[in-house]
């Protein structure tokens, strides 16, 4: 094709039209007599003069390929191809940004659908505004911000996919980025000594802003009370830019708390600490951060320079500013004079009612077993009960709404819910964001973190919901106590990380048309649809199984009675037998973007093999590229598929474990996509996800009511993922049955 050079076609894996047979293009290795026609709508050749000229409206109405007015031997011009092939199809684009403030050669990756809008997104909506605090953007809300603008990376606003247990294409792509080690700052500048009561009084004063209309007073307080002016005798720093620089230099001193570190992100353990020195240090750092924040967001600064400044700040200072903003938005300090010489300060939790309602939504969505007690406790009518915020550092962090962005928030939320339920006892006190591959059983339900493979797989089960990083209520397990925490042992999957080439070429190598050209042969495209008639209803989740790992990690830091680490499996009932699937690998399930007015046709070079969840799937013991070093520069025509043995040891190699001189892009190593038709009841999708977790394959999960098979396959090629799971989201009425119905 003229639109792309031969080298480019080879680089991105496109083959010449004459080098591949019709059998290979139809995506299986079976002989023609046994080809699964159920997954491919057969060609219907027609004489070009039998019908009027083809139109997009007519094609959408008939869904025949070739379209009316064309035969398999005809070609489409560019405009016709755009109308008939591209209209409504999902198109993807990748981006890479070099990371600032780290040694050169480190990049962040992102991926978007070019025509994304509120009705065509792969993101789950925030069920409550309070949950948006999981992400932080200095210039926009988490709901509207682009993923490359967030403080936390990958951007947590893009973490949760539309279906429970899934993530988004952008978040999956971002996980391959290399953020690199943060540069160490050698600032020795220290602030002036100051008493805690003076700090609190100044924070109270700053709730109404700084003295922008009185530069002399602004200068006087900053340099007489808080920091030194190095040029006070020659050129005093009256300008806001100079004051900001001085504050930044002080805040980059390594003695301060680094809030970018997850271990430091439960903020209440500092401002409510019984250790006076720890409390003093926190409020001192907070005051300097608020002083800097109010200068950065001065009305004298325009938006563009402000964004430029924020992007160039050292990361530790960016986190200080995030803390300052969350504090100013949600906390207020009250000053009370007890006597002429004695003053007390108290805190007003300005967003407490919002946080209470969000917690109630969280508990209701997860069908919390003791919901009646939660409702009673949240009403705060019983004077004998503890104040909600006094129950733990997690509860104080949540109800104060001083929540830092990142992976900590889901754990604050769940631990606060547990603190409000006296029936949970002490068994669930070990849940922490420092051990994210975890969950717990409470009464007849289990609940799992979004970082745990058990939750990712069971997210497809009937009646299961996902909210704010938690998945449940999921199946009960007889292997766990009535109330018990469980840490899950899970391995990194044997997947190749994306390279800059993979991300940068995403749009061109997954174009619905294939390589761009002046004309497009009709026979280069096929209309592919799953078989919706022959759908099994025989697979059922039989048991959620946990076996203690032989080598338990040293959990001495958590204390006596710390949770055990388990190997998890799901046992399925099928064909009169029990089929265990071990959930060994921490794979990702990516929610497919919805397409518009599908099904769309598929370019022949997007090779795939379609299998039914109850037919060929259990016989596949390996799929996809075996090693990132074992591929040629162009995608071979045959599928690398072994149905007799598991993947070789080489499949465990990742890009970081292989010499960079021999690494080829993941998109070249991807030869063919496995399409699992898991339609019908929800247990079929659970089985498909469990198979992926057993063998170590991430997957695109596409609901065929929203995303056609062709667009899901191309998204798999965009993400360099070798498996697509087609689902219908379960049968109508399944949600009402619940996980035990």
DALIN-V651160 format. One line per field, one symbol per residue. phi: phi as a letter, one per 40 degrees, with the letter a starting at -180 (. if undefined). burial: I if it has 16 or more other ideal C-beta (glycine too) atoms within 10 Angstrom, else O. Layout:
phi->???
burial->???
This chain:
phi->.ccaccccccccgcbcdccbcdccccgbbccdcbcccccbcccbdbccccbcdcacccccccfbbccdgbbcccbbcdccccccbcdgccbbabbbbcccgbddgbbbbaabccbcadcbbccccccadcccccbbbcbacccbccccbcccbccccbcbccbdgbbbcccccccccbcgcccccbcbcbcccacccccccccccccbhccccbdccdcdcdccbbbcccbccbbdcccdcccccccccccccccccccccdcbcccccccbcccccccdccccccccccdcdcccccccbccccccccccccddccdcccccccccccbbbbbbbccadbbbbbbbbccbccccccccccdccccfddbcccdcccccfccccccddcccaccccccccgcbcchccddcdccccccccbcccgccbcccaccbccaaabbfbbbbbcccbccccccdcccgcbbafgbbicbdcbccbcdbacacbcabcccbcccbdcccccdcccbcdcgdcacabcdccbbcbacccccbcbbcbccacbbbdccbcccbdccgcgccccbcbabcbcafgbbbcbcccbccbbcccccbbfccbcbcccccabbbccbbcccccbaagccacbbbccbcccbccbbbbbcdcdccccbcccbdccbcbdccccccabcbccbcgcccccdccccdcccbgbcacbbcccbbccccccccccccfbcbbbcabggcdgcdccgcbc
burial->IOOIOOOOIIIIIIIOOOOOOOOIIIIIOOOOOOIIOOIIIOIOOIOOOOOOOIOOOIIOOOOIIIIIIIIOOIOIOOOIIOIIIOOIIIIIIIIIOOIOIOOOOIIIIIIIIOOIOOOIIIIIOIIIOIIIIIIIIIOOOIOOIIIIIIIIIIIIIIIIIIIIIIIIIIIIIIOIIOOIOIOOIOOOOOIOOOOOOOIIOIIOOIOOOIIOOOOOOIIOIIIOOIIOIOOOOOOOIOOIOIIIOIIIIIIIIOOIIOIIOIOOIIIIIIIIOOOOOOIOIIIIIIIIIIIIIIIIIOOOIOOOOOOOOIOOIIIIIIIIIIIIIIIIOIIOIOOOOOOOOOOOOOIOIOIIOIIIOIIIIIIOIIIIIIOOOIOOIIOOOOOOOOOIIOIIIIIIIIIIIIIIIIIIIIIIIIIIIIIIIOOIOOIIIIIIIOIIIIIIIIOOIIIIIIIIIIIIIIIIIIIIIIIIIIIIIIIIIOIIOOIIIIIIIIOOIIIIIIIIIIIIIIIIIIIIIIIOIOOIIIIIIIIIIIIOOOIIOOIOIIIIIIOOOOOOOOIOOIOOOIIIIIIIIIOIOIOOOOIOIOIIIIIIIIIIIIIIOIIIIIIIIIIIIIIIIIOIIIOIOIIIIIIIIOIOOOIOOOIIOOOOOOIOOOIIIOIOOIOOOOIIIIIIIIIIIIIIIIIIIIIIIIIIIIIIIIIIIIIIIIIIOIIIIIIIIIIIIIIIIIIIIIIIIIIOOIOOOOIOO
